[in-house]
Amino acid sequence: MRNEVNFKKMNGLVPAIVQDADDRTVLMLGFMNAEALERTLKDELVTFWSRTKQRLWQKGETSGNHLEVVSVDMDCDEDTLLIRARPRGPVCHTGSRSCFPEQPGGQAGRVLNRLAAIIASRKEKAPEGSYTTKLFNAGAQKIGQKLGEEAVELAIAAQYSDTQRCTEEAADLVYHLMVLLAAKGITIEQVEGELESRMIVRRE
């Protein structure tokens, strides 16, 4: 890949956007030269060229908050990199997960996307001892029955003043719903699209 990237436009550097591999959150922007890209691909840890220090700088070299590389891609002009990585700790020097401001509703979406990624991994790898694996092995019909049981438990919890119990039952319901969706090959994006289509405001 190093020989394909166009480093000439910015005098030997290209911007490198780092994105969370699991939930697609944009974490930070850095710059790479050819050597930084080569080191990143070799070590599978994101390494930048520091314009202030004028040297290679591996993210997390002092804090330990490394970015473990999952994939590296170029844009259509071959002068910008998109790096999908898994962060090992906060990315921003302020202690935040991302160097960019959190968007409204972002936390909830991030959690659901990460949960969807974990469920997809369980479906693919089927690790022994996993409750999610057990559900997939039981089949969609059994998962649907379990989902119904969780819905009833949430309905019962809603009759009482204990909001914590209601929260826990709601979490169980969402989890089993996402397992069922994965078993049926339905993505969160498809559900979001359906919900969005129902929110279209029609003029009278």
Beta strands, then each sheet from edge to edge (+ up, - down):
strand 1: 14-20
strand 2: 26-32
strand 3: 47-50
strand 4: 55-58
strand 5: 67-74
strand 6: 81-87
sheet 1: 2+ 1- 6- 5+
sheet 2: 3+ 4-
end
